[in-house]
Amino acid sequence: QVAEMRSLPAGIDQRSPARHPDWLGPDDLALKIEEVREATNWEIPIQLKLGAARVYDDVRMAVKCGPDSIYIDAMEGGTGAGPHVATEDTGVPGIAAIRQARRAIDELGKRGEISLVYAGGIRNGGDIAKAMALGADAVAIGHSVLMALNCNKEIPESDFENEIGVPAGYCYHCHTGRCPVGITTQDPELRKRLDPDEAAERVYNFLHTLTLEAQMLARACGKTSVHSLEPEDLAALTMEASAMAQVPLAGTDFTVGVDNYHKIG
């Protein structure tokens, strides 16, 4: 089925390099963006998605290539196919990545021109509010929507745990095409296990609740819009969080790595 969708003869490997083989540096990326703009007649926004690594330097290079938005995927983000060691032990935490990306965009004078989208571990309205206060213009969500779709639903048609080996919601079979709840599959029989109308209503309720929660937190900070949230609305509960997010420790005006220690108290 995969070979057919990709117009390959069955049994022939699909070359899937870990990087774009025609990009050797920032200049090539700028050319690729220009190529995509021409192919879409300049009608569709171009977004660059970056894994959070050398965030400040990467975002500065990306900004100079002229995209419409930059999407930062931090270490909290999940995947249905990545090796455990890659998902757990690579990447930069979101609170550090957002601040570095925001600084890079602002220093190049592109605030309001190039949007910053954050993804990675967004589960509730509080996560959204914090991300936007740190500098994100918008957030993207993945795994939490799978949960809203009922990814963790028990399947009465089969003995889920014996069949898959783990409880529902923990199988990570997304990439196999054998999703036991019918979400990430093209198998006609498995797809019957997902009711599209019920699933759509659950996702709507989830997204609506996230929006209300983020709005409530903005109001609690005295703001009329979630887009008005700023770092001054945050306080860090640990030294590590203060250093990464560059916000003061709760109850002090001291920011780890920024201020002198004599300012405590």
C-alpha positions in Angstrom: 0.0 0.0 0.0 2.8 2.4 0.9 4.6 1.6 -2.3 1.5 2.2 -4.3 0.9 5.6 -2.7 4.5 6.6 -3.4 4.4 5.3 -7.0 7.1 2.7 -6.3 7.3 -0.9 -7.4 6.6 -3.2 -4.5 9.8 -4.3 -2.7 11.9 -1.3 -3.8 13.3 0.8 -0.9 12.2 4.4 -0.7 15.3 6.6 -0.2 14.5 8.8 2.8 17.6 10.7 3.9 17.7 12.4 7.3 18.3 15.8 5.6 17.4 17.5 2.4 20.2 16.3 0.0 20.0 19.5 -2.1 20.6 21.8 0.9 24.2 22.4 1.8 23.7 25.6 3.7 21.6 28.7 4.4 21.9 30.0 0.8 20.3 26.7 -0.5 17.5 27.1 2.0 16.7 30.6 0.8 16.7 29.3 -2.8 14.3 26.5 -1.9 11.9 28.9 -0.2 12.0 31.0 -3.3 11.4 27.9 -5.5 8.4 26.9 -3.3 6.9 30.4 -3.5 7.1 30.4 -7.3 5.6 26.9 -7.4 2.6 28.1 -5.3 2.3 31.5 -7.1 3.1 33.3 -3.9 -0.3 32.4 -2.5 0.6 30.1 0.3 2.5 31.0 3.5 5.9 29.2 3.8 6.7 27.7 7.2 10.1 26.3 8.3 10.0 23.6 10.9 13.1 23.3 13.1 13.9 20.8 15.8 15.1 22.7 18.9 18.9 22.3 18.9 21.1 25.4 18.4 17.9 27.4 18.5 19.3 31.0 18.5 21.7 30.4 15.6 19.3 28.2 13.6 16.4 30.7 13.9 18.7 33.6 12.9 19.7 31.7 9.7 16.1 30.7 9.1 14.8 34.3 9.4 17.3 35.6 6.8 15.9 33.1 4.3 12.5 34.8 4.4 9.8 32.4 5.5 6.4 33.5 6.8 6.7 31.6 10.0 9.1 29.4 11.9 7.9 26.3 13.7 10.0 25.2 16.7 9.5 21.6 17.8 11.0 21.1 21.3 12.1 18.0 23.1 8.7 17.5 24.7 7.2 16.7 21.3 6.3 13.1 20.5 6.4 10.9 17.5 4.9 7.6 16.6 8.0 6.2 14.9 11.1 7.7 16.5 13.5 5.6 18.6 13.0 6.0 22.3 16.5 7.3 22.8 15.9 10.0 20.2 12.6 11.1 21.6 13.8 11.2 25.2 17.4 12.3 25.0 17.7 14.8 22.2 16.4 18.4 21.8 16.1 21.5 23.9 13.2 22.1 26.4 10.5 24.3 25.2 10.9 27.1 27.8 14.5 27.6 26.6 13.7 27.2 22.9 10.9 29.7 22.8 13.0 32.5 24.5 16.0 31.9 22.2 13.8 31.8 19.1 12.0 35.0 20.1 15.2 36.8 20.7 16.6 35.8 17.3 13.5 37.0 15.5 13.3 40.3 17.4 17.0 41.1 17.0 16.6 40.9 13.2 13.6 43.3 13.4 11.1 40.7 12.1 8.6 40.7 15.0 5.2 40.9 13.5 6.5 39.9 10.1 7.7 36.3 10.8 5.5 34.3 13.2 6.9 32.0 15.8 5.0 28.7 16.3 5.8 26.4 19.2 5.1 22.7 19.5 6.1 20.2 22.1 4.1 18.9 25.1 1.1 21.2 24.8 -1.6 19.5 26.8 -3.8 22.2 28.3 -4.6 25.9 28.3 -1.9 26.5 30.9 0.8 25.2 28.5 -0.6 27.5 25.8 -0.6 30.6 28.0 3.0 29.9 29.2 4.3 29.4 25.6 2.7 32.6 24.4 3.9 34.5 27.5 7.5 33.4 26.6 7.2 34.7 23.1 5.3 32.2 20.8 2.7 33.7 18.5 0.9 30.4 18.2 1.1 26.8 19.3 0.7 23.5 17.5 -0.5 20.3 19.1 -0.2 16.7 18.1 -0.4 13.9 20.7 -3.0 15.5 22.8 -5.3 15.6 19.8 -4.7 11.9 19.3 -5.9 11.4 22.9 -8.9 13.6 22.2 -9.7 11.4 19.2 -9.8 8.5 21.7 -6.3 7.1 20.9 -6.4 5.5 24.4 -9.8 3.9 24.0 -10.2 0.3 25.0 -11.2 -1.9 22.1 -14.0 -4.4 22.8 -13.4 -6.2 19.5 -10.1 -7.5 20.7 -7.9 -8.2 23.7 -5.9 -5.0 23.3 -3.2 -5.6 25.8 -2.5 -9.2 24.8 -2.7 -8.3 21.1 -0.5 -5.2 21.2 1.5 -5.8 24.3 0.8 -2.6 26.1 -2.3 -0.7 27.4 -4.4 1.3 25.0 -2.9 4.7 24.3 0.7 3.5 24.7 1.1 1.3 21.7 2.9 3.7 19.4 1.8 1.8 16.3 1.0 5.0 14.4 3.6 4.4 11.7 2.7 0.8 11.1 -0.7 1.4 9.6 -2.2 -1.0 12.2 -3.7 1.5 14.6 -6.0 -0.6 16.8 -8.5 2.3 17.3 -8.6 3.2 13.6 -7.0 6.6 13.6 -3.6 6.2 11.9 -4.5 3.5 9.4 -5.8 2.9 5.9 -7.1 -0.6 6.7 -10.8 -0.6 6.0 -11.7 -2.9 8.9 -9.6 -0.9 11.4 -11.0 2.4 10.2 -14.5 1.2 11.1 -13.4 1.5 14.8 -13.3 5.3 14.5 -16.5 7.2 14.3 -15.6 10.4 12.5 -18.5 12.4 13.8 -17.9 11.4 17.4 -14.1 12.0 17.0 -14.7 15.5 15.5 -16.9 16.5 18.4 -14.3 15.3 21.0 -11.6 17.3 19.2 -13.8 20.4 19.1 -14.6 20.1 22.8 -10.9 19.7 23.6 -9.7 22.7 21.5 -12.6 24.8 22.8 -11.6 24.0 26.4 -7.9 24.8 25.7 -9.0 28.2 24.4 -11.1 29.0 27.4 -8.4 27.9 29.8 -5.8 30.1 28.1 -8.2 33.0 28.0 -8.9 32.6 31.8 -5.2 32.7 32.6 -4.7 35.8 30.4 -7.5 37.5 32.4 -6.0 36.4 35.6 -2.9 38.3 34.6 -4.9 41.4 33.8 -4.7 41.0 30.0 -7.6 41.3 27.5 -6.0 38.9 25.0 -3.7 35.8 25.2 -1.5 37.7 22.7 -0.8 40.3 25.3 0.8 37.8 27.7 4.5 38.5 28.3 7.4 37.1 30.3 6.6 39.6 33.1 3.4 37.5 33.7 5.6 34.5 34.7 7.6 33.4 37.7 10.0 30.4 37.9 9.7 27.8 40.7 13.2 26.4 40.2 16.6 27.7 39.5 16.7 25.7 36.3 13.4 27.1 35.0 14.5 30.6 35.8 17.8 30.1 33.8 16.1 28.6 30.8 13.0 30.8 30.6 14.9 33.9 31.7 12.2 34.9 34.2 12.6 35.7 37.9 12.4 33.2 40.7 9.0 33.4 42.4 9.0 35.9 45.3 12.2 37.6 44.0 13.4 39.9 41.3 16.3 37.6 40.6 16.7 35.8 37.3 19.3 33.0 37.3 22.1 33.7 34.8 21.1 37.3 34.3 21.1 39.2 37.6 23.8 39.5 40.3 23.2 37.4 43.4 23.0 40.4 45.7 19.6 41.3 44.2 18.0 38.3 46.1 15.8 39.7 48.9 
